[in-house]
Structures are given as C-alpha cells and as structure tokens.
Amino acid sequence: GYWVGEVGFEKAMGAQGYRYRMRPTSKEMKEGKEIDGLIFQIGPLKLRLGEAFGGTGNNEALRQLKKKLVAEGMYDKAKITENEYWKKRFGHNRWEPSYIDQSNGLPTNGLFRGLAAWSGIDPLKEEKGKSWFEADYGKPWLKKYVGFRLPGFVSAEQVKREYDSGKLLK
C-alpha cells in the first residue's frame, strides 16, 4: 500500500493553493497575503501569536471553491432522480445540496467585535460591511425555511398522501 502522512497532505494541498493547517502557507507568507495581525514583533523577537488566536484554514483558493460548490448545487444524477420521485410521492425532496460553511477567513477587528457582528443582526447598519462581512456566496440551507411558517405550508391533501403511502395493501 501507499501511505501519505501529514507532510504529504500539506504538500498536496499547498500545490492546489489550500491550507492544510490553520495558518498561511510558506508561499502566502513570502507574498504577504492575508497575514495581517498574525505575527507580533517585540524588540528582536517575532512571535506568531495571531495564528494561535486568529488562525484560519480559509484563503482565496478555498473561498473560490466554496463559491463554485454553492453555484453547482446538487450534481449527483442519482440523487436528482430520487428527488424527482420523492417530490411526486411525498411532495418534498429527499436530498438537499451539501452545506457550505459561511466562514470566510477575512480579518476582523479582533475578538472584541461589536454586538451586530456576534449576533448577525445590525438594524442600524453600523457594522455590516465595515467591521464584519458575510460570505458572498449565499446561504443555501436557508432556502428550505422560505414559507415555512405560512398557513397551509403542508396541505391536507399532502398529509393524506403521506399517510396513505405507508398503509398496507388490502
């Protein structure tokens, strides 16, 4: 067999532009990409304290991959076919597109951010777009909640169809 250790994974992911560890690759360090606040200098000493408290596996390559995955949606033909069957029989899909996390790894104002950044609610528009940013590739899992609380979300006919589908034939 063939065994690939951590060094092999780090090199393979680095070749694709992704981070294996939650810190910039050596190439990113040389280019100075996304390293703000990661290295602190006290006199002649340089410390990488920012990686301990603010490290992230996200970089530009991973953000592009996330955008691509969200744009693709569901691509497995077997799951799409099964969804069509479920939609006819039960009135809803069996499979949902994969969840893509909303972290983007872009620098923020540190640990002590405003209340809007922590809660995600900014009615006065004081912080959104200034001190905190949301991912620009959408929130695919929120689509299923659209119209969720509206009256008649599941019709009586749909409930009857679902109950009847589980009955034994006489």
TORPA-4810 file (N, C-alpha, C, O; in nm, 3 decimals):
<nodes>
NODE_1_0.082_-0.119_0.000_0.000_0.000_0.000_0.086_0.125_0.000_0.208_0.120_0.012_G
NODE_2_0.018_0.235_-0.013_0.085_0.364_-0.018_0.034_0.447_0.097_-0.087_0.460_0.114_Y
NODE_3_0.123_0.504_0.175_0.085_0.583_0.291_0.127_0.728_0.271_0.243_0.757_0.240_W
NODE_4_0.033_0.817_0.288_0.063_0.960_0.278_0.042_1.018_0.417_-0.067_1.011_0.473_V
NODE_5_0.147_1.076_0.471_0.137_1.135_0.604_0.097_1.281_0.598_0.055_1.332_0.494_G
NODE_6_0.112_1.348_0.712_0.074_1.489_0.719_0.157_1.576_0.625_0.106_1.670_0.565_E
NODE_7_0.283_1.545_0.613_0.369_1.623_0.525_0.320_1.611_0.381_0.318_1.709_0.306_V
NODE_8_0.281_1.489_0.343_0.229_1.468_0.208_0.100_1.544_0.184_0.081_1.604_0.079_G
NODE_9_0.009_1.541_0.284_-0.116_1.616_0.271_-0.090_1.765_0.262_-0.152_1.835_0.182_F
NODE_10_0.003_1.814_0.345_0.035_1.957_0.343_0.090_1.999_0.207_0.054_2.104_0.156_E
NODE_11_0.177_1.918_0.150_0.234_1.950_0.019_0.127_1.941_-0.091_0.121_2.027_-0.179_K
NODE_12_0.043_1.838_-0.085_-0.061_1.821_-0.186_-0.161_1.937_-0.183_-0.199_1.990_-0.287_A
NODE_13_-0.203_1.974_-0.064_-0.299_2.084_-0.053_-0.233_2.217_-0.089_-0.296_2.302_-0.151_M
NODE_14_-0.107_2.234_-0.051_-0.034_2.355_-0.087_-0.020_2.370_-0.238_-0.026_2.481_-0.291_G
NODE_15_-0.002_2.257_-0.308_0.008_2.261_-0.454_-0.123_2.307_-0.518_-0.122_2.366_-0.626_A
NODE_16_-0.236_2.279_-0.451_-0.366_2.322_-0.501_-0.403_2.462_-0.453_-0.503_2.518_-0.497_Q
NODE_17_-0.322_2.517_-0.363_-0.349_2.652_-0.313_-0.427_2.655_-0.183_-0.463_2.762_-0.135_G
NODE_18_-0.454_2.537_-0.124_-0.529_2.531_0.002_-0.435_2.521_0.120_-0.320_2.479_0.105_Y
NODE_19_-0.485_2.559_0.237_-0.408_2.548_0.360_-0.439_2.415_0.427_-0.555_2.377_0.439_R
NODE_20_-0.335_2.345_0.470_-0.356_2.221_0.546_-0.374_2.255_0.693_-0.462_2.202_0.760_Y
NODE_21_-0.291_2.343_0.742_-0.301_2.385_0.881_-0.371_2.520_0.883_-0.390_2.584_0.780_R
NODE_22_-0.407_2.563_1.001_-0.480_2.689_1.013_-0.383_2.807_1.020_-0.388_2.889_1.112_M
NODE_23_-0.295_2.812_0.922_-0.201_2.924_0.912_-0.158_2.937_0.766_-0.170_2.842_0.689_R
NODE_24_-0.109_3.053_0.729_-0.070_3.072_0.589_0.040_2.976_0.547_0.125_2.935_0.627_P
NODE_25_0.038_2.940_0.420_0.143_2.856_0.365_0.269_2.940_0.352_0.264_3.062_0.363_T
NODE_26_0.382_2.875_0.328_0.508_2.949_0.314_0.501_3.042_0.193_0.558_3.151_0.195_S
NODE_27_0.430_3.000_0.088_0.413_3.086_-0.030_0.334_3.211_0.006_0.370_3.321_-0.036_K
NODE_28_0.227_3.195_0.083_0.147_3.310_0.125_0.227_3.403_0.215_0.211_3.525_0.208_E
NODE_29_0.311_3.347_0.300_0.396_3.430_0.388_0.494_3.512_0.306_0.516_3.629_0.334_M
NODE_30_0.554_3.449_0.203_0.650_3.522_0.119_0.582_3.634_0.042_0.639_3.742_0.026_K
NODE_31_0.459_3.608_-0.005_0.387_3.709_-0.083_0.316_3.811_0.006_0.272_3.915_-0.043_E
NODE_32_0.305_3.782_0.136_0.239_3.873_0.228_0.087_3.872_0.215_0.021_3.971_0.248_G
NODE_33_0.031_3.762_0.169_-0.114_3.751_0.150_-0.181_3.709_0.281_-0.143_3.609_0.342_K
NODE_34_-0.280_3.785_0.323_-0.366_3.751_0.435_-0.288_3.713_0.561_-0.319_3.613_0.625_E
NODE_35_-0.188_3.792_0.595_-0.110_3.763_0.716_-0.119_3.879_0.816_-0.042_3.884_0.913_I
NODE_36_-0.212_3.971_0.794_-0.225_4.085_0.884_-0.258_4.039_1.025_-0.353_3.962_1.045_D
NODE_37_-0.182_4.085_1.122_-0.208_4.056_1.262_-0.169_3.917_1.308_-0.204_3.877_1.419_G
NODE_38_-0.098_3.842_1.226_-0.059_3.708_1.267_0.077_3.704_1.335_0.102_3.619_1.420_L
NODE_39_0.164_3.797_1.299_0.298_3.799_1.356_0.316_3.927_1.437_0.295_4.037_1.387_I
NODE_40_0.355_3.911_1.564_0.381_4.024_1.652_0.531_4.033_1.677_0.598_3.931_1.696_F
NODE_41_0.582_4.156_1.676_0.724_4.174_1.699_0.742_4.254_1.827_0.690_4.365_1.840_Q
NODE_42_0.818_4.197_1.920_0.854_4.265_2.044_1.006_4.271_2.046_1.072_4.173_2.076_I
NODE_43_1.059_4.387_2.013_1.204_4.401_2.002_1.255_4.313_1.888_1.201_4.320_1.778_G
NODE_44_1.355_4.233_1.913_1.407_4.145_1.807_1.326_4.016_1.791_1.348_3.941_1.696_P
NODE_45_1.233_3.989_1.884_1.156_3.865_1.878_1.033_3.881_1.789_0.960_3.980_1.797_L
NODE_46_1.013_3.782_1.706_0.890_3.776_1.627_0.810_3.655_1.675_0.860_3.543_1.676_K
NODE_47_0.685_3.681_1.715_0.600_3.575_1.768_0.478_3.559_1.678_0.423_3.656_1.628_L
NODE_48_0.438_3.435_1.658_0.321_3.407_1.575_0.198_3.386_1.663_0.132_3.282_1.654_R
NODE_49_0.166_3.483_1.747_0.053_3.471_1.838_-0.080_3.481_1.764_-0.179_3.423_1.807_L
NODE_50_-0.083_3.553_1.655_-0.206_3.569_1.579_-0.257_3.438_1.522_-0.377_3.420_1.504_G
NODE_51_-0.166_3.345_1.495_-0.207_3.215_1.445_-0.276_3.134_1.555_-0.366_3.055_1.527_E
NODE_52_-0.234_3.156_1.679_-0.295_3.083_1.790_-0.435_3.134_1.818_-0.523_3.055_1.854_A
NODE_53_-0.458_3.264_1.803_-0.586_3.322_1.838_-0.672_3.360_1.719_-0.791_3.384_1.735_F
NODE_54_-0.615_3.367_1.601_-0.693_3.409_1.486_-0.663_3.332_1.359_-0.689_3.380_1.249_G
NODE_55_-0.609_3.213_1.374_-0.575_3.133_1.258_-0.699_3.080_1.186_-0.803_3.057_1.249_G
NODE_56_-0.687_3.061_1.056_-0.798_3.009_0.979_-0.745_2.926_0.863_-0.639_2.954_0.808_T
NODE_57_-0.820_2.826_0.826_-0.785_2.745_0.710_-0.836_2.806_0.580_-0.807_2.755_0.472_G
NODE_58_-0.912_2.915_0.592_-0.968_2.980_0.472_-0.863_3.069_0.405_-0.788_3.140_0.471_N
NODE_59_-0.860_3.062_0.274_-0.781_3.156_0.195_-0.856_3.177_0.063_-0.967_3.126_0.046_N
NODE_60_-0.798_3.250_-0.027_-0.868_3.284_-0.151_-0.907_3.159_-0.231_-1.016_3.153_-0.286_E
NODE_61_-0.818_3.061_-0.236_-0.849_2.938_-0.311_-0.969_2.865_-0.250_-1.055_2.815_-0.324_A
NODE_62_-0.977_2.859_-0.118_-1.090_2.791_-0.054_-1.219_2.870_-0.072_-1.325_2.811_-0.090_L
NODE_63_-1.212_3.004_-0.068_-1.332_3.084_-0.091_-1.384_3.064_-0.233_-1.505_3.058_-0.254_R
NODE_64_-1.294_3.052_-0.331_-1.336_3.026_-0.469_-1.400_2.887_-0.481_-1.499_2.870_-0.553_Q
NODE_65_-1.345_2.788_-0.410_-1.403_2.654_-0.412_-1.543_2.655_-0.350_-1.634_2.590_-0.403_L
NODE_66_-1.561_2.727_-0.241_-1.693_2.736_-0.178_-1.794_2.800_-0.273_-1.907_2.753_-0.284_K
NODE_67_-1.754_2.906_-0.341_-1.844_2.971_-0.438_-1.883_2.874_-0.548_-1.999_2.869_-0.589_K
NODE_68_-1.787_2.797_-0.596_-1.813_2.700_-0.702_-1.911_2.593_-0.655_-2.003_2.557_-0.729_K
NODE_69_-1.891_2.541_-0.534_-1.978_2.436_-0.482_-2.121_2.486_-0.460_-2.217_2.413_-0.486_L
NODE_70_-2.135_2.610_-0.414_-2.270_2.666_-0.395_-2.337_2.685_-0.530_-2.457_2.659_-0.544_V
NODE_71_-2.261_2.732_-0.630_-2.318_2.754_-0.763_-2.361_2.622_-0.828_-2.461_2.618_-0.899_A
NODE_72_-2.285_2.515_-0.805_-2.319_2.385_-0.864_-2.447_2.327_-0.805_-2.525_2.263_-0.876_E
NODE_73_-2.468_2.348_-0.677_-2.584_2.287_-0.612_-2.567_2.136_-0.606_-2.459_2.087_-0.577_G
NODE_74_-2.675_2.063_-0.635_-2.667_1.919_-0.634_-2.632_1.871_-0.775_-2.697_1.910_-0.872_M
NODE_75_-2.533_1.789_-0.785_-2.486_1.744_-0.917_-2.494_1.593_-0.934_-2.472_1.544_-1.045_Y
NODE_76_-2.524_1.518_-0.830_-2.533_1.372_-0.838_-2.664_1.333_-0.907_-2.772_1.360_-0.854_D
NODE_77_-2.654_1.270_-1.023_-2.773_1.236_-1.102_-2.865_1.138_-1.028_-2.987_1.147_-1.042_K
NODE_78_-2.809_1.046_-0.952_-2.891_0.950_-0.877_-2.975_1.024_-0.773_-3.093_0.993_-0.754_A
NODE_79_-2.916_1.121_-0.705_-2.990_1.197_-0.604_-3.096_1.286_-0.668_-3.204_1.303_-0.613_K
NODE_80_-3.065_1.342_-0.784_-3.163_1.426_-0.855_-3.283_1.341_-0.897_-3.397_1.384_-0.882_I
NODE_81_-3.257_1.220_-0.950_-3.364_1.129_-0.989_-3.448_1.089_-0.868_-3.570_1.086_-0.875_T
NODE_82_-3.381_1.058_-0.758_-3.453_1.020_-0.636_-3.536_1.137_-0.584_-3.646_1.116_-0.533_E
NODE_83_-3.484_1.260_-0.596_-3.560_1.379_-0.555_-3.687_1.393_-0.638_-3.792_1.428_-0.584_N
NODE_84_-3.679_1.367_-0.768_-3.798_1.377_-0.853_-3.904_1.276_-0.808_-4.022_1.309_-0.802_E
NODE_85_-3.861_1.154_-0.776_-3.953_1.051_-0.728_-4.016_1.095_-0.596_-4.137_1.085_-0.579_Y
NODE_86_-3.935_1.143_-0.503_-3.986_1.185_-0.373_-4.081_1.304_-0.386_-4.180_1.313_-0.315_W
NODE_87_-4.049_1.394_-0.478_-4.134_1.512_-0.497_-4.274_1.468_-0.542_-4.374_1.522_-0.496_K
NODE_88_-4.280_1.368_-0.633_-4.410_1.317_-0.679_-4.483_1.242_-0.569_-4.604_1.259_-0.550_K
NODE_89_-4.411_1.160_-0.496_-4.475_1.073_-0.397_-4.506_1.143_-0.264_-4.614_1.127_-0.208_R
NODE_90_-4.409_1.222_-0.214_-4.424_1.279_-0.081_-4.440_1.431_-0.081_-4.477_1.490_0.020_F
NODE_91_-4.411_1.495_-0.195_-4.427_1.640_-0.202_-4.307_1.720_-0.157_-4.314_1.843_-0.150_G
NODE_92_-4.196_1.654_-0.128_-4.073_1.727_-0.090_-3.952_1.646_-0.134_-3.963_1.528_-0.167_H
NODE_93_-3.838_1.711_-0.134_-3.715_1.645_-0.177_-3.660_1.554_-0.069_-3.683_1.575_0.050_N
NODE_94_-3.589_1.452_-0.111_-3.519_1.362_-0.019_-3.381_1.417_0.014_-3.337_1.410_0.128_R
NODE_95_-3.314_1.472_-0.086_-3.177_1.520_-0.071_-3.172_1.671_-0.084_-3.244_1.730_-0.165_W
NODE_96_-3.086_1.732_-0.006_-3.060_1.876_-0.013_-2.916_1.895_-0.060_-2.833_1.805_-0.043_E
NODE_97_-2.886_2.010_-0.117_-2.746_2.036_-0.152_-2.659_2.035_-0.026_-2.707_2.065_0.083_P
NODE_98_-2.532_2.003_-0.040_-2.441_1.999_0.073_-2.429_2.136_0.138_-2.439_2.239_0.071_S
NODE_99_-2.409_2.136_0.268_-2.392_2.262_0.341_-2.252_2.317_0.316_-2.154_2.243_0.323_Y
NODE_100_-2.245_2.443_0.287_-2.116_2.511_0.270_-2.106_2.614_0.383_-2.188_2.705_0.393_I
NODE_101_-2.005_2.598_0.468_-1.998_2.687_0.584_-1.976_2.832_0.541_-1.926_2.859_0.433_D
NODE_102_-2.015_2.923_0.628_-2.016_3.066_0.595_-1.889_3.138_0.637_-1.880_3.260_0.620_Q
NODE_103_-1.791_3.068_0.692_-1.668_3.136_0.733_-1.591_3.178_0.609_-1.588_3.107_0.509_S
NODE_104_-1.528_3.294_0.617_-1.452_3.340_0.501_-1.306_3.369_0.533_-1.226_3.385_0.442_N
NODE_105_-1.270_3.375_0.661_-1.130_3.391_0.698_-1.074_3.530_0.678_-0.954_3.550_0.694_G
NODE_106_-1.158_3.625_0.642_-1.107_3.761_0.624_-1.088_3.827_0.760_-1.161_3.798_0.854_L
NODE_107_-0.989_3.917_0.771_-0.960_3.977_0.901_-1.077_4.060_0.953_-1.146_4.127_0.877_P
NODE_108_-1.096_4.054_1.084_-1.198_4.134_1.150_-1.128_4.226_1.249_-1.005_4.237_1.248_T
NODE_109_-1.203_4.290_1.332_-1.144_4.379_1.431_-1.101_4.305_1.557_-1.094_4.366_1.664_N
NODE_110_-1.072_4.178_1.547_-1.024_4.103_1.661_-1.135_4.036_1.738_-1.247_4.021_1.689_G
NODE_111_-1.104_3.997_1.861_-1.202_3.927_1.945_-1.313_4.018_1.992_-1.427_3.973_2.005_L
NODE_112_-1.285_4.144_2.017_-1.382_4.235_2.075_-1.456_4.310_1.966_-1.436_4.429_1.945_F
NODE_113_-1.542_4.237_1.898_-1.621_4.295_1.790_-1.752_4.346_1.847_-1.786_4.316_1.961_R
NODE_114_-1.824_4.422_1.769_-1.950_4.477_1.814_-2.058_4.372_1.827_-2.042_4.258_1.783_G
NODE_115_-2.169_4.411_1.887_-2.280_4.319_1.910_-2.339_4.269_1.778_-2.381_4.154_1.769_L
NODE_116_-2.344_4.355_1.677_-2.400_4.315_1.548_-2.318_4.204_1.483_-2.373_4.115_1.420_A
NODE_117_-2.187_4.209_1.498_-2.102_4.106_1.439_-2.123_3.972_1.508_-2.117_3.868_1.443_A
NODE_118_-2.148_3.974_1.638_-2.169_3.849_1.711_-2.307_3.791_1.683_-2.321_3.671_1.665_W
NODE_119_-2.408_3.877_1.680_-2.545_3.828_1.668_-2.590_3.812_1.523_-2.680_3.732_1.495_S
NODE_120_-2.529_3.886_1.431_-2.571_3.881_1.292_-2.686_3.975_1.262_-2.737_3.977_1.150_G
NODE_121_-2.729_4.053_1.361_-2.839_4.147_1.344_-2.784_4.288_1.358_-2.728_4.324_1.461_I
NODE_122_-2.799_4.367_1.256_-2.746_4.504_1.256_-2.851_4.598_1.199_-2.837_4.643_1.085_D
NODE_123_-2.957_4.630_1.276_-3.065_4.711_1.222_-3.023_4.853_1.186_-3.082_4.914_1.096_P
NODE_124_-2.922_4.907_1.254_-2.879_5.044_1.226_-2.771_5.049_1.117_-2.726_5.158_1.081_L
NODE_125_-2.730_4.935_1.066_-2.627_4.926_0.961_-2.497_4.996_1.002_-2.435_5.066_0.923_K
NODE_126_-2.459_4.975_1.128_-2.338_5.038_1.180_-2.213_4.956_1.155_-2.105_5.012_1.136_E
NODE_127_-2.225_4.823_1.154_-2.107_4.739_1.145_-2.098_4.655_1.018_-1.989_4.629_0.968_E
NODE_128_-2.214_4.612_0.965_-2.214_4.524_0.850_-2.150_4.593_0.731_-2.192_4.702_0.691_K
NODE_129_-2.050_4.530_0.674_-1.978_4.587_0.562_-1.864_4.679_0.603_-1.788_4.724_0.518_G
NODE_130_-1.852_4.707_0.732_-1.743_4.791_0.782_-1.647_4.711_0.869_-1.527_4.704_0.842_K
NODE_131_-1.701_4.651_0.974_-1.615_4.574_1.064_-1.642_4.423_1.055_-1.565_4.345_1.110_S
NODE_132_-1.748_4.382_0.989_-1.773_4.239_0.967_-1.842_4.220_0.833_-1.917_4.306_0.788_W
NODE_133_-1.814_4.107_0.772_-1.862_4.079_0.637_-1.919_3.938_0.632_-1.865_3.845_0.692_F
NODE_134_-2.029_3.924_0.560_-2.086_3.791_0.539_-2.029_3.732_0.411_-1.981_3.805_0.323_E
NODE_135_-2.034_3.601_0.401_-1.990_3.535_0.279_-2.079_3.578_0.162_-2.199_3.596_0.179_A
NODE_136_-2.019_3.596_0.046_-2.094_3.647_-0.069_-2.148_3.537_-0.159_-2.190_3.565_-0.271_D
NODE_137_-2.147_3.413_-0.113_-2.196_3.305_-0.198_-2.329_3.249_-0.151_-2.367_3.139_-0.191_Y
NODE_138_-2.400_3.321_-0.068_-2.534_3.281_-0.030_-2.539_3.182_0.083_-2.436_3.133_0.131_G
NODE_139_-2.660_3.154_0.126_-2.683_3.060_0.235_-2.780_2.954_0.186_-2.901_2.967_0.205_K
NODE_140_-2.728_2.849_0.122_-2.815_2.752_0.057_-2.912_2.680_0.151_-3.022_2.646_0.108_P
NODE_141_-2.875_2.657_0.275_-2.964_2.582_0.365_-3.081_2.665_0.413_-3.176_2.609_0.468_W
NODE_142_-3.078_2.796_0.395_-3.190_2.879_0.439_-3.306_2.874_0.340_-3.417_2.914_0.375_L
NODE_143_-3.283_2.825_0.219_-3.390_2.817_0.119_-3.506_2.730_0.166_-3.622_2.758_0.133_K
NODE_144_-3.476_2.627_0.243_-3.582_2.536_0.286_-3.673_2.600_0.390_-3.782_2.548_0.415_K
NODE_145_-3.633_2.712_0.451_-3.717_2.777_0.550_-3.806_2.885_0.490_-3.888_2.943_0.561_Y
NODE_146_-3.791_2.912_0.362_-3.876_3.013_0.299_-4.019_2.961_0.297_-4.045_2.853_0.245_V
NODE_147_-4.111_3.037_0.354_-4.251_2.998_0.359_-4.282_2.891_0.462_-4.391_2.834_0.460_G
NODE_148_-4.189_2.863_0.551_-4.206_2.755_0.648_-4.319_2.781_0.747_-4.392_2.688_0.782_F
NODE_149_-4.336_2.902_0.790_-4.436_2.933_0.892_-4.567_2.985_0.834_-4.656_3.026_0.909_R
NODE_150_-4.581_2.983_0.704_-4.705_3.030_0.644_-4.817_2.928_0.665_-4.792_2.808_0.666_L
NODE_151_-4.941_2.976_0.683_-5.051_2.881_0.698_-5.069_2.799_0.571_-5.055_2.850_0.460_P
NODE_152_-5.098_2.671_0.589_-5.119_2.584_0.473_-4.989_2.539_0.410_-4.988_2.499_0.294_G
NODE_153_-4.879_2.544_0.484_-4.749_2.502_0.429_-4.756_2.357_0.383_-4.709_2.323_0.274_F
NODE_154_-4.816_2.271_0.464_-4.841_2.132_0.424_-4.992_2.118_0.411_-5.065_2.128_0.509_V
NODE_155_-5.036_2.095_0.291_-5.180_2.088_0.267_-5.238_1.958_0.322_-5.166_1.861_0.347_S
NODE_156_-5.370_1.957_0.340_-5.439_1.837_0.388_-5.422_1.723_0.288_-5.407_1.607_0.327_A
NODE_157_-5.425_1.757_0.161_-5.407_1.655_0.056_-5.268_1.590_0.068_-5.255_1.469_0.054_E
NODE_158_-5.167_1.671_0.095_-5.031_1.619_0.109_-5.020_1.526_0.230_-4.957_1.421_0.223_Q
NODE_159_-5.082_1.565_0.341_-5.080_1.482_0.462_-5.147_1.348_0.433_-5.096_1.244_0.473_V
NODE_160_-5.262_1.349_0.365_-5.333_1.226_0.332_-5.247_1.136_0.242_-5.241_1.015_0.262_K
NODE_161_-5.180_1.198_0.142_-5.093_1.120_0.053_-4.981_1.052_0.131_-4.949_0.936_0.105_R
NODE_162_-4.922_1.124_0.226_-4.812_1.067_0.303_-4.861_0.954_0.394_-4.795_0.850_0.405_E
NODE_163_-4.976_0.972_0.459_-5.030_0.866_0.543_-5.069_0.746_0.459_-5.043_0.632_0.498_Y
NODE_164_-5.132_0.768_0.344_-5.175_0.658_0.258_-5.058_0.581_0.201_-5.070_0.461_0.177_D
NODE_165_-4.945_0.647_0.179_-4.829_0.578_0.120_-4.773_0.473_0.216_-4.703_0.382_0.172_S
NODE_166_-4.802_0.486_0.346_-4.749_0.389_0.441_-4.847_0.278_0.476_-4.813_0.190_0.554_G
NODE_167_-4.966_0.281_0.420_-5.066_0.179_0.452_-5.039_0.050_0.375_-4.987_0.052_0.263_K
NODE_168_-5.076_-0.060_0.435_-5.063_-0.189_0.367_-5.176_-0.206_0.266_-5.288_-0.160_0.287_L
NODE_169_-5.145_-0.273_0.157_-5.246_-0.300_0.055_-5.340_-0.408_0.106_-5.296_-0.501_0.174_L
NODE_170_-5.469_-0.398_0.072_-5.566_-0.497_0.118_-5.578_-0.612_0.022_-5.655_-0.705_0.044_K
</nodes>
